[in-house]
Amino acid sequence: MINSTSGPGLLFPKGGWENDETAEEAAEREAMEEAGVRGDLVHYLGCYPFKSKTLQDEYSPEGLCRAAMYALLVKEELDCWPEKSQRERSWLTIPEAIGCCRHVWMREALEKGFSKWYADGMISTLPKKGFSDESA
């Protein structure tokens, strides 16, 4: 997770995607630019609506956006990355991440993703504290 540049709490790397890239390519790029990590996308966690203050305009006064969330298996941590001077990278347990996450929709993606992995047999246990036991 990374620190937010606009307030308290932590969040996952996120951002828009360019016209010449897929949502998956954008997720990998944002992870590198904001958190300084590279790896393989291993799981689609879903699409979540959120409000963006920077995208509020006359056409979308609410600033509604949709985020495609992915789990990334990190294979490389970079010493230098584009947003290193603005961002701090943190490694947390799942319950810690849920407790520190700034946005409800990101917590929901994390909980649903790991619940689905558990239901599908991809992981053998769920964290005991601060975690929903529902399968997605």
C-alpha positions as CSV (number, residue, x, y, z in Angstrom):
1,M,0.0,0.0,0.0
2,I,1.0,3.6,-0.4
3,N,0.3,6.8,1.5
4,S,-2.3,9.2,0.1
5,T,-1.0,12.5,-1.1
6,S,-4.3,14.2,-0.3
7,G,-5.1,13.1,3.3
8,P,-4.7,10.5,6.0
9,G,-4.7,6.7,5.4
10,L,-3.2,4.3,2.9
11,L,-4.4,3.2,-0.4
12,F,-3.6,0.9,-3.3
13,P,-2.0,2.4,-6.5
14,K,-4.6,3.7,-8.8
15,G,-5.1,6.0,-11.7
16,G,-6.5,6.3,-15.2
17,W,-5.4,4.4,-18.3
18,E,-4.1,5.7,-21.5
19,N,-5.9,5.2,-24.8
20,D,-3.2,2.8,-26.1
21,E,-3.2,0.4,-23.0
22,T,-5.6,-2.1,-21.4
23,A,-6.8,-1.8,-17.8
24,E,-4.4,-4.5,-16.9
25,E,-1.4,-2.6,-18.4
26,A,-2.6,0.5,-16.6
27,A,-2.7,-1.4,-13.3
28,E,0.9,-2.6,-13.8
29,R,2.1,0.9,-14.8
30,E,0.4,2.6,-11.8
31,A,1.9,0.0,-9.4
32,M,5.4,0.8,-10.8
33,E,4.9,4.6,-10.9
34,E,3.2,5.0,-7.5
35,A,4.6,2.2,-5.4
36,G,7.8,1.2,-7.2
37,V,6.9,-2.4,-7.7
38,R,6.7,-4.8,-10.7
39,G,5.1,-8.1,-10.9
40,D,2.3,-10.2,-12.4
41,L,-1.4,-9.6,-12.1
42,V,-2.8,-12.7,-10.6
43,H,-6.5,-11.9,-9.9
44,Y,-9.1,-9.5,-11.0
45,L,-10.8,-8.2,-7.8
46,G,-13.7,-6.4,-9.5
47,C,-14.8,-3.0,-10.7
48,Y,-15.7,-0.5,-8.0
49,P,-17.4,3.0,-8.4
50,F,-15.7,5.9,-6.6
51,K,-15.8,9.7,-6.5
52,S,-12.9,11.7,-7.9
53,K,-12.5,15.3,-6.8
54,T,-10.1,15.9,-9.7
55,L,-12.7,14.6,-12.3
56,Q,-15.6,16.8,-11.1
57,D,-16.6,19.1,-14.0
58,E,-19.7,20.4,-15.7
59,Y,-20.3,17.0,-17.4
60,S,-19.8,14.9,-14.3
61,P,-20.4,17.1,-11.2
62,E,-20.2,14.1,-8.9
63,G,-16.9,13.0,-10.4
64,L,-18.0,9.4,-10.6
65,C,-15.4,7.0,-11.8
66,R,-15.0,3.2,-11.9
67,A,-11.8,1.4,-10.8
68,A,-10.8,-2.0,-12.0
69,M,-8.9,-3.6,-9.1
70,Y,-6.3,-6.3,-9.5
71,A,-4.1,-8.3,-7.2
72,L,-0.4,-8.1,-8.1
73,L,2.1,-10.7,-7.3
74,V,5.1,-8.5,-6.6
75,K,8.4,-9.8,-8.1
76,E,10.5,-6.7,-7.9
77,E,10.8,-3.7,-5.6
78,L,12.5,-0.7,-7.2
79,D,14.9,1.5,-5.3
80,C,13.8,4.5,-7.4
81,W,10.4,5.1,-9.0
82,P,8.6,8.1,-10.5
83,E,6.6,9.0,-7.4
84,K,9.2,8.1,-4.7
85,S,9.4,11.7,-3.5
86,Q,5.7,11.8,-3.0
87,R,4.8,8.2,-1.9
88,E,5.9,5.9,0.8
89,R,5.4,2.2,0.2
90,S,4.2,0.0,3.1
91,W,3.9,-3.8,3.4
92,L,1.0,-4.9,5.7
93,T,-0.9,-8.0,6.7
94,I,-4.4,-8.3,5.3
95,P,-6.1,-7.2,8.6
96,E,-3.6,-4.3,8.9
97,A,-4.4,-3.3,5.3
98,I,-8.1,-3.4,5.9
99,G,-7.7,-1.3,9.1
100,C,-5.5,1.4,7.4
101,C,-7.2,1.6,4.0
102,R,-8.5,5.1,3.3
103,H,-11.4,4.1,1.0
104,V,-14.2,1.7,1.8
105,W,-14.3,0.5,-1.8
106,M,-10.7,-0.6,-1.6
107,R,-11.3,-2.5,1.7
108,E,-14.3,-4.2,0.0
109,A,-12.1,-5.2,-3.0
110,L,-9.5,-6.6,-0.6
111,E,-12.0,-8.5,1.5
112,K,-14.0,-9.9,-1.5
113,G,-10.8,-10.9,-3.3
114,F,-9.3,-12.9,-0.4
115,S,-12.7,-14.5,0.4
116,K,-12.9,-15.6,-3.2
117,W,-9.4,-17.0,-3.2
118,Y,-10.2,-18.9,0.0
119,A,-13.5,-20.3,-1.6
120,D,-11.6,-21.3,-4.7
121,G,-8.9,-23.1,-2.7
122,M,-6.1,-20.6,-3.8
123,I,-5.3,-19.9,-0.1
124,S,-5.8,-22.2,2.8
125,T,-6.8,-19.8,5.6
126,L,-8.4,-16.4,6.0
127,P,-7.0,-13.9,8.5
128,K,-8.9,-14.2,11.8
129,K,-9.2,-10.5,12.8
130,G,-11.0,-7.8,10.9
131,F,-12.0,-9.9,8.0
132,S,-15.3,-10.9,6.4
133,D,-15.8,-14.7,6.1
134,E,-18.3,-14.4,3.3
135,S,-17.4,-15.9,-0.1
136,A,-17.8,-13.5,-3.0
